[in-house]
Amino acid sequence: MIGAMAAATFRFYAELNGLLPRQWRQRDILHSFRAPASVKDRIEAHGVPHTDVELIQVNGEPVDFGYGVRDGDRVSVYPFMAVVENPRPLRPPYPRGRFVLDQHLGRLAAYLRLLGLDCVHRTDFPDEEVAQVSVDEHRVLLSRDKRLLMRRAVVHGAFVRATDPMEQVPEVLHRFGSPETIAPFSRCMTCNGVLRSADREQVEDRLLPDTRAYYREFRECPDCRRVFWEGSHGLRRLRAALPPRITSARADGGERLPSRLAPAPCPYLTGTFAFSSSNQFWIRLMRVISAAGRRLVLVSRKRWPSRSRS
Ligand SMILES: [Zn+2]
């Protein structure tokens, strides 16, 4: 049986407008469809993946994705950043610090790993498999492919808006960052392995002569066998690059964060390991970490208490 034609008014708010075709941005959209139809399908018909929607209201009342849109409904759709608290969550809480990235986001995966986040990524990664890993392993799917995010099975995900990997990092942390998952330099950038301490004797065969002479402490990746060593000036630089209010917030509680939000010791100041001798890389990396820190404090204050309950 073919359903009757119906029409509803849709309005997308805040940054969801960036996902809409230009003619639908920042305005009411009269949308015709064949009833019955779920609000999730009708939202995606506008080009907005369900993963990027945080709150849906129909005629002022919150609904979930399964709601059947009726003739004459007024549907308001909000992204994460515009929602303080959703009385009717659209999905279970986000998996913390666990991601899977589509094959085009390799640099982003490397930078997130550098911050200690658990990121599955391969350069030969079919969409089908990316989606499956996100479901099977409870990982947030990050992609710049809206079709991939619209797959039915995908529960947690986000469309990555920025194209520069250094801008993508704060964008991801702003929505999914949680202070306790950030542990810079604890994970292998190349293969996602968790680094472990190693004695000089264990790694000697893999060191350059200079490194052998100047460094005593090492970490190695148990999976790909790469060796990392502590940069003697890395910690100083990292401290200098951090915004003062973050270091003092951690040190003296000046930010008045709830105590469970302030990890001790400050995760940004521990485990400083040099991954590269290129100054340019270091400077950019410090900027990312400092930006990440700023965002995380902001996110904690606004979002953390209400989301960690369940
Ligand atoms: Zn590795």
Boltz pocket constraint, residues with backbone or C-beta under 6 A from the ligand:
constraints:
  - pocket:
      binder: B
      contacts: [[A, 188], [A, 189], [A, 190], [A, 191], [A, 192], [A, 193], [A, 221], [A, 222], [A, 223], [A, 224], [A, 225], [A, 226]]
      max_distance: 6.0
